[in-house]
Each structure stands twice: as structure tokens, then as C-alpha cells.
């Protein structure tokens, strides 16, 4: 009876384990979060465009002749449709063609920043406009010089790709689908721009596919740079010491003179050192005797002719 009971318990446990193995854990999937940037890629992208913001700040300050600040605030990912639904109706949208992957990127500038910039370009003080209106074709033509300068800084930031960016014409928010596909995932580089006393958002919108392409080239360039640095041979101690400075002197060492002779010295007097002219001096480096040296003349300059090398250079003790 005992053996039969143990067999029944074993069979029941095995069936329970098989039943649990057949059960599956199911989680809901949000495909909008597929292909999200890793923390490492986000940091690389942030560092790259923080430098871009600094370069644009310096360039526009010189061009506009006023204080300006561009600062990277955040980095976001979203679907093209969600981005289009969040754009203000009067935003300044400038698409630029990328000569790789048949892609485009979009520059978005808050309308509140446009009017102070236009005012500065026309010789004004950069005051903000109180009225809210759409940009005219003349306004867009005036802004071309500024946007071209910004695009040049984008090219410089992405120099590893050797891109030639081509700015297009300003578009309306409803025309975003001509730039990005409806189901395309986008990366938003969100900046904050301050022109004079006006502050507003400045965004660069990139297709996620292009961001991956950019990051791969950045990593390859960084890897190549690191490997090339590793190939550089560290200079030897002998090579490093060649650039060091030392005090070199040519003189007669261990000379003696009476104190009274030194006290009576006056300009024009001759102090007799009581040493034969034929007695060689010493060439010393940092008070270490290296060679015997005879006093000679080289043109109008004094010199020392080296003769014998010291057998064992010894530092002079004071």
C-alpha cells in the first residue's frame, strides 16, 4: 500500500510539472518602443550635438551681432504621426535632403524666434513681434542665410559621413508626410534657443534609420582613432630627455683667491688667478664634470674646445 501511494504521488507531481511547462507568460507589446536607442547610443548622440549647439551659438552670435544661446535639452523618440500631431500650425519647418539612404531631416524653429532674427537681419534690435502671423515668402528668403549657416554646422558635426546637405523650401505641418513616412520612427533633438530676450524651442528631427547609420560611422571613426593611437610607440627615455634644458658651463674649477684681493676689486682691475694658461678647464652639465675644455675663440665669440672625457663624472659637492 505504501509503494502504490508513492507511485501515485510521483505521477501526480509529474503531470503538474508538465501542466506548468505548457503554460506561457504573455506580455503586451507596444511596437512604438521597438528599436529604442540604448543608453550608450543616446549619450553618444547627446555629446555630438552638444558640441553642435556650441558651434551654432558662436557662429550666429558673430553673424547676427547679438547674444544668442542654443542648448540641447533632451532627446526623444516617437512615431511620425505623433510628431505631426504635436506641431504648431505656424512653426518654421525646413526639410533638408540627405544624400544617403534617400532620407531627409527636418529643422523646426519656433515662430517666436523667427521674428527677432529677421529684425536683427534687417538692422533692428531683435525685438519680438507682438502679433502672431504666418511667415511670408519674403520672411523665408531673409531666413535662408541663417538656416544655411546652421546646416553647415550640421554638416561639420556629421563630418564622418562626408554629407552634402541640401536645404529645401519651408513646408506646412500637413506636408510632414512628404518628408517622413506615416509609420516612420523619428528621433527628436530638442534644443532651447534664446535670441536677445526671446526663448523658444529649436528641434532637429531625424529618421531613426539614419540615426543608426550615423552612430555606426561614429563608432567606426572612434575605433579607428583609438587603434591608431595604440600603434604610436611611446618615446624612449633617451628621446624624451633630448627636449630637456640643462645648465652647461665651461670654467676652471676649484680656483682659490684671497678675501682681501676680492675686497679691493674695482672696475677695470685684473684679478690674478695664479693658474697657468695651459691648464684646461672643465665643461660641466648641472655641475657634473663631463669633459676637459680649453678656452678658445670662434670669431667674436668665446668658446671651449673639448679634449678628454672625464673618466667617471661626479656631481660637485657644495
Secondary structure, DSSP 8 states (H G I E B T S, - for coil): -HHHHHHHHHHHHHHHHHHHHH--------GGGTT---HHHHHHHHHHHHHHHHHHHHHHHHHHTS-EEEEEEEEEEEEHHHHHHTS-TT-EEEEEE-SSTT-EEEEEE-HHHHHHHHHHHTTS-----SS-----HHHHHHHHHHHHHHHHHHHHHTGGGT---EEEEEE-GGGGGGTS-TT-EEEEEEEEEEETTEEEEEEEEEEHHHHHHHHHHHHHHHHHHHHHHHHS----HHHHHTT----EEEE--S----HHHHHT--TT--------TT--EEEEETTEEEEEEEEEEETTEEEEEEEEE-SS--B---
